Amino acid sequence: MKKYISVLVAAVMASSIICACGNGNAQDASAAGTSSAGSSAGNASEAVSEAAGDSDISIVTTIFPEYDWVKNIAGENPANAEITMLLDSGVDLHSYQPTAEDIAKISNCDMFVYVGGESDEWVDDALKEATNKDMVVINLLDVLGDDIKEEEVVEGMEAEDEHEEGEEHEEGEEVEYDEHVWLSLKNAEKLCSALKDGMVSVDEANKDVYEKNTNDYIAKLEALDAEYENAVKSGSKKTILFADRFPFRYLVDDYGLDYYAAFVGCSAETEASFETITFLSKKVDELGLGSILTIEGKDKKIADTVKQSTAKKNQNILTMDSLQSTTSDDVAKGVTYISVMEGNLEVLKEALK
């Protein structure tokens, strides 16, 4: 993968030298719109961008939460910034491979936002050859610092080769961190503040606008966070069970919930063992859970099997959205980070009954 990205970056840089094109100054425009750009060669997707005509400022984000946060901070977009989301076709962070045009967009943008975990190892090569040496780069994991969590293997979870339940890391061994930081509303507040600071760095003329928009947006995040707190306090259950991957570690830790799951959040596994199915079904019975949870996606086979292995076989199978498969079509339909997290809250309320 590293070799592939290095070759791709070199090709893009060579093409840029040969084609040497310049952009004029941004023109005034009266309406904002959404347009698609990009190549489908690497990941069968086209990066979705929002801007009002030509722009002097370019902000590139990798995933939907980052993109939506930046849009909210920009508000009416007084700088007419082009805001791009690279992963927009349903491919998730763990399997994404940048296209040549993705690399080109990153290379000369003014601000680049990415998660920063193991799935983003390709970013290092892309940034080494960036043509804009004044680029503001925001790594979400770096912003959160000590608040990030190591990947966790809990009782009953299928561990991958490099993970075992309760296993201590050997000295010098690389620690794998849970990348799904956006699924914590508390994290989102801190991350939005960092994004605002980045946007002020590239467009200080609109500092007051960005600060007001950020404060207004964080107030909405805080209000939703309070709703989650109340829902957990009101719920009769304090444990949730996922017959699926589990990317919600940050969310459950925020509210003091316990969990069981088939796989860690970054797992590529799709088939659960007999032992895992048996463990999860027994936990459903033992805890009297009325719901079995999954993440977005059509395949609920593991959840169905767990349900059929319980004593009552009458549980609801509910889905929480981990915001890893949000597409440009969803964006066009008005899906937002807050609307998805509000939907997750309703699912959580049902699961905690």
C-alpha positions as CSV (number, residue, x, y, z in Angstrom):
1,M,0.0,0.0,0.0
2,K,2.8,2.4,0.9
3,K,4.6,1.6,-2.3
4,Y,1.4,2.2,-4.3
5,I,0.8,5.6,-2.7
6,S,4.4,6.6,-3.2
7,V,4.2,5.8,-6.9
8,L,0.9,7.6,-7.2
9,V,2.2,10.7,-5.5
10,A,5.2,10.8,-7.7
11,A,3.0,10.5,-10.8
12,V,0.8,13.3,-9.7
13,M,3.7,15.6,-8.9
14,A,5.2,14.9,-12.3
15,S,1.9,15.6,-14.0
16,S,1.6,18.8,-12.1
17,I,5.0,20.0,-13.3
18,I,4.2,19.1,-16.9
19,C,0.8,20.6,-16.9
20,A,1.6,23.6,-14.7
21,C,-1.7,25.3,-14.5
22,G,-2.6,28.4,-12.5
23,N,-5.9,29.6,-10.9
24,G,-7.2,33.1,-11.1
25,N,-8.6,35.0,-8.2
26,A,-12.0,34.0,-6.9
27,Q,-14.9,35.6,-8.6
28,D,-18.0,36.9,-6.9
29,A,-21.0,34.5,-7.0
30,S,-24.5,34.7,-5.7
31,A,-25.4,31.0,-5.1
32,A,-23.7,28.0,-3.6
33,G,-24.0,24.6,-5.1
34,T,-22.6,21.1,-4.9
35,S,-20.6,19.6,-7.7
36,S,-18.6,16.4,-8.2
37,A,-15.0,16.1,-9.2
38,G,-12.5,13.3,-9.1
39,S,-11.4,10.1,-10.7
40,S,-13.0,6.7,-10.0
41,A,-9.9,4.8,-10.7
42,G,-8.8,4.0,-7.2
43,N,-12.0,3.7,-5.1
44,A,-14.9,4.0,-7.5
45,S,-15.9,7.4,-6.0
46,E,-15.9,11.0,-7.0
47,A,-15.0,13.5,-4.3
48,V,-17.9,15.8,-3.5
49,S,-17.1,19.5,-3.3
50,E,-19.1,22.5,-2.3
51,A,-18.2,26.0,-3.3
52,A,-19.8,29.0,-5.0
53,G,-17.9,29.3,-8.3
54,D,-14.1,29.9,-8.3
55,S,-12.4,30.0,-5.0
56,D,-9.1,31.1,-3.5
57,I,-9.4,28.8,-0.5
58,S,-9.5,25.0,-0.7
59,I,-10.3,22.7,2.3
60,V,-10.1,19.0,1.8
61,T,-11.5,16.5,4.3
62,T,-11.4,12.7,4.2
63,I,-14.6,11.7,5.9
64,F,-18.2,13.0,6.2
65,P,-18.1,14.2,9.9
66,E,-15.1,16.4,9.1
67,Y,-16.8,17.7,6.0
68,D,-20.0,18.5,7.8
69,W,-18.3,20.2,10.7
70,V,-16.3,22.4,8.3
71,K,-19.5,23.3,6.4
72,N,-21.2,24.4,9.6
73,I,-18.2,26.5,10.7
74,A,-18.1,28.1,7.3
75,G,-21.8,28.8,7.4
76,E,-22.7,31.0,4.5
77,N,-19.1,30.5,3.3
78,P,-18.0,34.2,3.2
79,A,-14.6,33.2,1.7
80,N,-16.3,31.2,-1.0
81,A,-14.1,28.2,0.1
82,E,-14.1,25.0,-1.9
83,I,-14.9,22.2,0.7
84,T,-14.2,18.7,-0.5
85,M,-15.1,15.3,1.0
86,L,-12.9,12.5,-0.4
87,L,-14.7,9.4,0.9
88,D,-18.1,10.0,-0.5
89,S,-19.3,6.8,-2.2
90,G,-19.9,4.5,0.8
91,V,-16.3,3.1,0.9
92,D,-15.2,3.3,4.6
93,L,-12.0,4.7,6.1
94,H,-10.5,1.3,6.5
95,S,-10.6,0.3,2.8
96,Y,-10.2,3.6,1.1
97,Q,-7.4,4.1,-1.4
98,P,-6.9,7.7,-2.8
99,T,-7.1,8.3,-6.5
100,A,-4.6,10.4,-8.4
101,E,-7.1,13.3,-8.4
102,D,-7.5,12.9,-4.6
103,I,-3.8,13.2,-4.1
104,A,-3.7,16.3,-6.4
105,K,-6.5,18.0,-4.4
106,I,-4.6,17.4,-1.2
107,S,-1.3,18.6,-2.7
108,N,-2.3,22.2,-3.2
109,C,-5.2,22.7,-0.8
110,D,-5.0,25.3,2.0
111,M,-6.3,23.1,4.8
112,F,-6.4,19.3,5.0
113,V,-8.3,17.4,7.6
114,Y,-7.9,13.6,8.3
115,V,-8.4,11.2,11.1
116,G,-4.8,10.1,11.6
117,G,-5.1,6.4,12.5
118,E,-3.7,3.3,10.9
119,S,-6.1,3.6,8.0
120,D,-4.6,6.9,7.1
121,E,-1.0,5.8,6.7
122,W,-1.2,6.8,3.0
123,V,-1.4,10.5,4.1
124,D,2.3,10.7,5.1
125,D,3.4,10.1,1.5
126,A,0.8,12.5,0.1
127,L,1.9,15.3,2.4
128,K,5.7,14.9,1.8
129,E,5.3,16.1,-1.8
130,A,2.6,18.7,-1.2
131,T,3.1,21.7,-3.4
132,N,1.5,24.1,-0.8
133,K,4.1,24.3,1.9
134,D,1.9,26.6,4.0
135,M,-1.0,24.1,4.2
136,V,-2.7,23.8,7.5
137,V,-2.9,20.1,8.4
138,I,-5.3,18.8,11.1
139,N,-5.0,15.3,12.4
140,L,-8.0,14.5,14.6
141,L,-6.1,12.0,16.8
142,D,-3.4,14.5,17.4
143,V,-5.9,17.2,18.4
144,L,-7.5,14.9,21.0
145,G,-4.1,13.8,22.4
146,D,-4.5,11.9,25.6
147,D,-8.2,11.5,25.0
148,I,-7.8,8.9,22.3
149,K,-8.2,5.2,23.3
150,E,-6.4,2.1,22.3
151,E,-8.4,-0.6,20.5
152,E,-10.0,-2.8,23.0
153,V,-10.8,-6.5,23.0
154,V,-13.6,-7.3,25.5
155,E,-14.9,-10.7,26.7
156,G,-16.4,-12.8,24.0
157,M,-15.0,-10.6,21.1
158,E,-13.2,-12.3,18.3
159,A,-9.6,-11.1,18.5
160,E,-7.6,-10.7,15.3
161,D,-4.0,-12.1,15.3
162,E,-2.5,-9.0,16.8
163,H,-5.2,-8.6,19.5
164,E,-6.0,-10.7,22.4
165,E,-8.3,-9.9,25.3
166,G,-6.4,-8.1,28.1
167,E,-3.1,-8.6,26.3
168,E,-0.3,-6.2,27.3
169,H,1.7,-4.5,24.7
170,E,5.4,-5.5,24.5
171,E,8.0,-2.8,24.7
172,G,8.5,-1.1,21.3
173,E,5.3,-2.6,19.9
174,E,3.2,-0.2,17.9
175,V,-0.1,0.6,19.7
176,E,-3.3,0.7,17.6
177,Y,-5.7,3.4,18.5
178,D,-9.5,3.4,18.0
179,E,-10.0,5.7,15.0
180,H,-13.7,6.3,15.5
181,V,-13.3,9.5,17.4
182,W,-16.1,11.3,15.6
183,L,-18.7,9.1,17.4
184,S,-18.3,11.1,20.6
185,L,-20.2,14.3,20.8
186,K,-17.7,15.5,23.4
187,N,-14.8,14.8,21.0
188,A,-16.8,16.6,18.3
189,E,-16.8,19.8,20.4
190,K,-13.0,19.8,20.7
191,L,-12.5,18.9,17.1
192,C,-14.7,21.7,15.8
193,S,-12.7,24.2,17.9
194,A,-9.5,23.0,16.2
195,L,-11.1,23.1,12.8
196,K,-12.2,26.7,13.5
197,D,-8.7,27.6,14.4
198,G,-7.4,26.1,11.2
199,M,-9.9,28.0,9.1
200,V,-9.0,31.2,10.9
201,S,-5.4,30.5,10.0
202,V,-6.2,30.4,6.3
203,D,-8.8,33.1,6.3
204,E,-8.3,35.5,9.2
205,A,-10.5,38.1,7.5
206,N,-13.6,36.0,8.5
207,K,-12.4,35.1,12.0
208,D,-15.5,36.6,13.7
209,V,-17.9,34.6,11.4
210,Y,-16.1,31.3,12.0
211,E,-16.0,31.9,15.8
212,K,-19.7,32.7,16.0
213,N,-20.7,29.7,13.8
214,T,-18.5,27.4,15.8
215,N,-20.0,28.6,19.1
216,D,-23.5,28.2,17.7
217,Y,-22.7,24.7,16.5
218,I,-21.0,23.5,19.7
219,A,-24.1,24.7,21.6
220,K,-26.1,22.2,19.4
221,L,-23.6,19.5,20.1
222,E,-23.8,20.2,23.9
223,A,-27.6,20.1,23.8
224,L,-27.5,16.7,22.0
225,D,-24.9,15.4,24.4
226,A,-27.2,16.3,27.3
227,E,-30.0,14.3,25.6
228,Y,-27.7,11.3,25.5
229,E,-26.9,11.7,29.2
230,N,-30.6,11.8,30.1
231,A,-31.4,8.8,27.9
232,V,-28.8,6.7,29.6
233,K,-29.9,7.8,33.0
234,S,-33.5,6.9,32.1
235,G,-32.8,3.6,30.6
236,S,-33.3,0.4,32.5
237,K,-30.3,-1.3,30.8
238,K,-26.7,-0.2,31.1
239,T,-25.3,-2.7,28.6
240,I,-25.6,-2.9,24.8
241,L,-24.7,-5.8,22.5
242,F,-23.5,-5.5,18.9
243,A,-23.6,-8.6,16.7
244,D,-21.2,-6.8,14.4
245,R,-18.1,-4.6,14.4
246,F,-18.0,-2.1,17.3
247,P,-16.9,1.4,16.4
248,F,-18.9,3.1,19.3
249,R,-16.3,2.7,22.1
250,Y,-16.0,6.5,22.5
251,L,-19.7,6.9,22.7
252,V,-20.3,4.2,25.4
253,D,-17.4,5.5,27.4
254,D,-18.8,9.0,27.4
255,Y,-22.0,7.8,29.1
256,G,-20.7,4.9,31.3
257,L,-22.3,2.1,29.3
258,D,-20.9,-1.5,29.1
259,Y,-20.9,-3.4,25.8
260,Y,-20.3,-6.7,24.2
261,A,-19.6,-7.2,20.5
262,A,-18.5,-9.7,17.9
263,F,-15.5,-7.7,16.5
264,V,-13.4,-4.6,17.2
265,G,-14.4,-1.5,15.2
266,C,-11.6,-1.8,12.6
267,S,-12.0,-5.5,12.0
268,A,-12.4,-6.8,8.5
269,E,-14.1,-10.0,9.7
270,T,-17.6,-10.7,8.4
271,E,-18.1,-14.3,9.8
272,A,-18.5,-14.9,13.5
273,S,-17.4,-18.2,15.0
274,F,-19.7,-20.6,16.8
275,E,-18.1,-19.6,20.1
276,T,-18.8,-15.9,19.5
277,I,-22.4,-16.5,18.5
278,T,-22.9,-18.7,21.5
279,F,-21.4,-16.2,23.9
280,L,-23.4,-13.3,22.5
281,S,-26.7,-15.1,22.6
282,K,-26.1,-16.2,26.2
283,K,-25.3,-12.6,27.1
284,V,-28.6,-11.5,25.6
285,D,-30.4,-14.1,27.7
286,E,-28.4,-13.4,30.9
287,L,-28.9,-9.6,30.7
288,G,-32.5,-9.8,29.4
289,L,-31.7,-7.6,26.5
290,G,-34.6,-6.7,24.1
291,S,-32.4,-5.5,21.3
292,I,-29.4,-6.7,19.3
293,L,-27.5,-4.0,17.6
294,T,-25.6,-3.7,14.3
295,I,-23.9,-1.0,12.3
296,E,-25.1,0.3,8.9
297,G,-25.1,-2.2,6.0
298,K,-27.5,-4.7,4.6
299,D,-26.0,-7.9,6.0
300,K,-27.6,-8.6,9.4
301,K,-26.7,-12.3,9.3
302,I,-24.7,-12.4,12.5
303,A,-27.4,-10.6,14.4
304,D,-30.1,-12.9,13.0
305,T,-28.1,-16.0,14.1
306,V,-27.5,-14.6,17.6
307,K,-31.2,-13.9,17.9
308,Q,-32.2,-17.4,16.8
309,S,-29.7,-18.8,19.3
310,T,-31.4,-17.0,22.3
311,A,-34.1,-18.6,24.5
312,K,-36.9,-16.1,23.5
313,K,-35.9,-15.4,19.9
314,N,-37.9,-12.2,20.0
315,Q,-35.3,-9.4,20.2
316,N,-35.4,-6.3,18.0
317,I,-32.5,-6.0,15.6
318,L,-31.6,-2.3,15.5
319,T,-29.0,-0.4,13.5
320,M,-26.7,2.5,14.7
321,D,-25.0,4.5,12.0
322,S,-21.3,4.9,12.5
323,L,-21.0,7.6,9.8
324,Q,-18.5,5.5,7.8
325,S,-20.7,5.0,4.7
326,T,-22.2,8.4,4.2
327,T,-22.3,9.2,0.5
328,S,-22.6,12.3,-1.7
329,D,-26.2,11.3,-2.3
330,D,-26.8,11.5,1.4
331,V,-25.3,14.9,1.6
332,A,-27.5,16.1,-1.3
333,K,-30.5,14.8,0.7
334,G,-29.6,16.9,3.7
335,V,-28.1,14.3,6.0
336,T,-25.9,16.0,8.6
337,Y,-23.7,14.8,11.5
338,I,-26.3,16.0,14.0
339,S,-29.2,14.3,12.2
340,V,-27.4,11.0,12.2
341,M,-26.4,11.3,15.9
342,E,-30.0,12.2,16.7
343,G,-31.1,9.0,14.9
344,N,-28.5,7.0,16.9
345,L,-29.9,8.4,20.1
346,E,-33.4,7.1,19.3
347,V,-31.9,3.6,18.6
348,L,-30.0,3.8,21.9
349,K,-33.1,4.7,23.8
350,E,-34.8,1.6,22.4
351,A,-31.8,-0.6,23.2
352,L,-31.7,0.6,26.8
353,K,-35.3,-0.2,27.6
